[in-house]
Amino acid sequence: MHRRLRVPLAFLILLLAAGPISAQGEDIKPRHSDPFWHVSYWNNVTLAGDPVLQETHAALDWDWGSGSPHPAVGADGFSLRCTRYLDFTAGSYRFYATSDDGIRVYVDNRLIIDQWHDHSIRTYTADLDLAAGHHLAVVEYYENMGDAVAKVSWAPVPIGPRHWRGEYFANRWLSGAPVMIRDSDKIDFHWGYGSPVGSVPADGFSIRWTGTVDFGAGASYRFTTSTDDGVRLWVNGHLLIDRWVDQSFRSYSGTIYAAGDVPVKMEYYEAGGVAAARLTWVPSDGEPPADAIIVDDTDAGCSKNGLATAWRAASGGHGGTLTWTRNNDRPRYNYNWARWYPDLAASRYEVFVHVPTAYASTTQARYWVSHSGGYTLRVVNQSANRGGWVSLGTYHFRGTRADHVSLSDVTYERYLSKMIAFDAVKWEPR
């Protein structure tokens, strides 16, 4: 929703009397935050000259695809500037800017994100300490060619746990009672050939760390473990990394959406030789690695079946489109389903599903992963994970046509009360 910006003549007179105003509006300081972004558009990529259109918007969350923001604005070669005063409580905030192409973000005239160049869709972040009160925010964006995306949001910087509770075991299997319980402010240890403590042997021990992390309003995060030897990592009860094997020092990563207070658990064992364990996480920009295999809902590798009149196509999603349908409360005749078939080598992959920002209101999307060990069911709350990739876990695949992910419209929620999105599925080598 948006509306045209109309400025009363009396207000213009007051502004002229107050003196000059910069292009970013930083000389005007209202008493309260503004409920809308004030947006100006130019039919060039340099914000030059007089704007061709001015509007107000409640949020900066745009994905125009290959289209235009407005008939007065070209689909390519345009730019815009958004200005708004925002109220913050005192604290550290993380700003997220997702764009295709260039984007700049200012807070109180400070340039905190500067990515003024052509690029495919990427997400950039910046952390900023803010005092309580209202602050001027300015976003500048340009679109050169192709798809046009501009999104800006912010949330308190995720706060790590005050401490990690570490339970140390004098065996490799975390069995029996721990021989020691010790709190740590982070998981970042390198014991070399030694022991964590006298009651724990130098070889053949294991540790379980648990803590709760505050991820604020939520975003996709890439978690990375670095260990010698085995490691398992759970985020919000989801097994994100599973490499419970003897190995030299190696790092593994997995991406998952996290919001609010989230329990995190990491298990580790040391077999022999060098002992090390580390855990980190950073916001994910959503860009798949170069060797990732993606099957979109419109690709030949995605097959759909069921009642043809129940399928709906819409713009959005990972590849610019998505397919959706209403839910069934139980398996019925002619229920709808889809399968994504990748072209994999016989190896280990982490599987992700992309949840679009729209047409995804179900809380019980039931994905089945077919891998060399059989079938695994993963239930995804699409409503809470919109606009990002969600990990279904890491598995060993056969490298045959039997490898696939399937999803049906059967969610066991009230009949036809929810929308299920069928978008892209990704396999990343692990």
N, C-alpha and C positions, 0 to 999 in steps of 0.2 A: 504494500500500500504506500502511496506517496501523494503529495499535494504540491501544487505550485506555490512558490514563495512570493508573497505580495508584501511589500514594505510600505507602511503608511507614510504619507508625506510629512506628517508631524515628526515621525521618528527620524526621517532623513534630515530634517532641519536640525534636530538635536545632535545628530552625528556630525554634521558639518560644523556646528558650533564647538563641538568637543575637540576638533583638530583632525589631522590626517589619520587614516586607518591603513595599516599594512595589508598586503594581499592575504595574509594569514589571519587577520583580525585580532592580533594579539594585544592591541591597545584598548580593547573593550573588555571589561571584566564584570559580568553580572553578579548579582548576589547569590544566585542559585544556578544549578546545572540546567542545561537546556534539554528538553525532552526530545529534540530532533537534531539530526545532522543537517546542516545547511550545505547543499551541494550545487556547485557550478560546473557546467560542461563546456568544453571547447572542441571545435572540429579541427584540432591539430594536436600533436603529441607533446607540445611545449607549454601548455596553459597560457598561450599568448593571445593578446587582444581582448576583445569583449566576449564574455561567455554567450553561447547561443541558447542556453537554457539554465534556469535555476529552479531547484526543487528542495523539498525537505523529506527526509527519510528517518524512520525510527531506528534502523540498524544498517550496518554496512555488511551486507551478506548477498552478494550478487554473483550469479553465474549466467551470463548472457549467451553462452555458447558462441556460435558464429553470428549472432544477431546483434541488435543495437539496443542501448538503454532506452531510446525514445526516437520517434520519427524525425525529430529535429537534429539528432546526433547520428553521425555515420557509424556503420558497423565496424570499420577499421579506421585507424588514424585519429582517434579522439583521446581526450584527457579530461580529468575532473579533479576538483579540490573539494574536500569535505571538512567542515569546521564545526566544532561543538565544545561547549564547556561541560565537564563531567565532575561529579562529586565522588571523592574517594575517602575512605577511612585511612588512617595512617598505616603504612605497611609496604611490603615489596610486591610488585605486580609484574606479571609476565604478559607482554603484548604479542599477539599473533597476527601476522599479515600474510594472507594467501593471495597470490596474484598470478596472472598471465596477461600482460607483461609487467612493466616497471611499477614500483610502488615505493613511497616514502612515508614515514610516520614521524610526526613531531609531537612532543608533549612539552608544554610551556616553552615553546620555541627551541627545544632541544631535539636535534635529529637523532632518533633512536633506531630507526630501521631505514637503510638507504640502499635500495636495490633497483636503481633507475636504469634498467637495461632490458633488452628483449630476452625473454626466457619462457619456457613452458611452465605449467602450473607448479608452483613451489610454495612452501610455507616457511616464513622467517620469524624469528622470535627475538625479543629483547627484554631484559629485566630492568626494572626501574624502581627505586625507592621514592615514595610519594608521601608528603605530609598530608594531614587531614585537611579537607576543604575542596574547593573546585579548581580544576586545572584545564587549561586550554589544550585540546587535541586537534590536530590537523592531519589529514590524510591526502596525499596526492598520488594520482594513478594515471598511467597512460596505456592504451591498447594500440599496438602496431598492426599486426595481422593475425588471422586465425581466431582461436577461441579467446573470449574475454571473461576474466574472472577477477573479482576484487572483493576480499573479505577481511575484516579487521575485528578482533575481539581481544579481551584481556581477562585475566583471572589472577588471584593471589598466587605467588610463586609456591609451587608444591613444597611442603615442609617435610623433611625427613623425620623419622621417629626420634624422640628424645634419646632413645637408646635401642639397640638391637639386643634382644635376649638370646644369648648363645648357650646352647646345651652341648657339652663336650662328652663324647663316648670313647671308651678305650677299646673300640672295635670298629670295623668298617660298615656295620649294618644299622647303626643308631638303635641298637637293641639294649634292653635292660635299663637300669637307672643311669643317668649321666654322672660321670665322676666329677664334673665341675659345671657350675652355671656362672657365667660372667657376662656383664653388659658391656657393649661397645658402642661408640658413637657412629661408627661406620663399618662396613664389611670391606676391608682392604688390608689383607694380611699376606706376608711373604716370610715364611718361617725357614726357608732354605732346607737344610737337612736336619734341622732341629725340631723341637717339640713346642707346642703352644704353651705348655705348663708342665711342671714335674709329674703330675698325676696322669698325664696323657702321653702315650708312647710316641716316639718320633715317626714311626710308620704304623699303618694299620689303625688309624683313628677316624672318627667322623664327627661332624658338627651340624646342628640344626639352629639356624637363626630365624627369629620371628620378630615382626614389628608392624606398625601401622603407619602409612604414609598419607598425608593430606594432599590430594591433587586438585583441590579447589573446584572450579566450575567444570573442569574436565577437558581432556584432549587425548590424542593418541601419543603414546610414549614407547620408545624403543629401549628395552632392558638388555643389558649386556653382562654376562658372567664371564670371568676369566679365571680358570682353575687348572690345577694339576693335583688330583685326578678328577673323579666324577662329580657331577653337579646336577641338581634339579631345582627349578624355580617355579613357584606358584605365585600368581598375582590375582587377588580377589577370588581365590579358590580354583583358578584355571592353571593347569600345568602348561607353562609357557615354554620352558626349556627343559629337556630331558636327555642328558648325556651322562648316564650313570655307568661309565666305563673307565678303565685305566687309560690314561693318555698323558702326554706331555702338555706343557702349558698352552692352553688354547682358549679362544674367546668364541662365544655363541650369543646370538641376539634374537630377540622376538619382540613383536610390536603388539600392543593391546591398548584399548581405550580405558582410561581410568578417571574417575571423578569422585570427589569427597574423600572420606577416610577409607582407605583400601588396605586390607591385610596383605602382607608380603611375607613369603616363607622361602628360605633357601636352605637346601640340604647339600652337604659336601662330604666326600670321603677322601682320605689319603691312603694310597696303597704302599708306595715305597719311593725312595729318592726325594726329590724336591717337593715341598708342600707350599701351595699358594692358593688364595681364594679372594676374589674381588667381585663387587656388584656395583654397577652404575646404571643410570637411566637419563635419557634426554628426550625432549619432544621430537616426535617423528614428523618429517616434512611430507610424508605420504608418497614419496618417490620410490618406486620399486628398484631394487638393484638391477644392474645390467643383465644378469643371468637369470632373472625371475621369469617364470612362465605364466602368462595371464590368459585366461579364457573369458571373454566377455559374453554378455547375454545374446548378442547378435552374431557372434562368431560361429563358424561351422562346427566347432567343438562343443557347442551347447545345444542340446536337444530338449524340446519341450513336448509334453503330451497332456491329454486330458480334454476337458471341454473347451473347444476353441473359442467360444463366445465369452468365456470367463477371463481370457488373457487380455491385458491392457498394456499398451506401450506408451511411454512418456519420455520427455527430454530430461536430462540430468544423468546421474550415475557416473560410473568411472569413465566410460568411453563416450559420454555424451547422451546415451540413451539408457533406458532401463525397462524392465518388464515387471508388471505387478498383477496381483489378483486378490480377491477377498478370501478370507479364511474359511475352512471347514472345521466344525467342532469335533469331527471324528472321521475315520475313513469311510468314504461314500463311493458309490459308483460314479465313474468319470471325475474323480478328484484330479486336481492339476499338480504336475510335478515337472522338475527340470533336472538335467544332469550335465555336468561340465566335465569333458574328457580332455586331459592334457596330453602332450607328447613328452613323456619323461624318460630319463635314463633310470636304470635300476639303482636307486640310491635313496638317501634320506632327504626329505623336504619338509619345511614348515608350510602349513596351508593357511591362507587368509581368505576371508570373504569380505567384499566391499559392500557396505551399507550406505545407500544414498541418503540425501538429506530429506527426501520426500517419499511418500508412498511406502513407508516403513513404520507402521504403528504396532505391529505384533511384538509381544514380549517373549514369544516362545517359538521362534523359527528353528526348526529341527533339521540340522544339517547332518547327513551321513557321509563319512569319509571311508572310501574303499581303498585299502592298502594291503600290503603283503601279509599283515597279521590278521586280516578280516575286515570287519566293519566297526567303526566307532561313531557313536552319536554325540554331537555337540549341540547344545541348545543355546541360541543367541538371542538376547534382548535387542531386537533391531531398533525399537523406540529409543533406547538409551544410548545407542552407539551410532547414531546417524552421522554421515559425512566422513567416514573413515574405514580403515581396514581392521578387521577383528581376527585374531589368530584362533584357529581350530586345533592347534597343536602340531607336533612334529612326528612324522611317521616314516617308515621305510616302504618304498613303493616298488612294484614289480618291474616297471618299464613296459607294461603291456596295456591293451585296451581295457583291462579290468580296473585300472586306476581311474577313479572319478570321485566327484562330490555330488550328492543329490540333495534336493530340497523339495518338499511338497507343500501344499496349502493346508495340510492338516496340522493345526496348532492346539486343538482341544480347548480353545477359547470360545466364547459365545459365538454362535453361527453368524457368519458374515459381519462380525463386529470389528475386524482388524484387516489391515492391508499388509501383504507380504511382498517385499521387494526381491526380485531375482536379478542380480547385477553381475559383477565380475568375481571370479575366483582366481587366486594367485598361489603359485608354488615357488618357494624360495629354497635353493639348495642349502643344506646344513651339514 
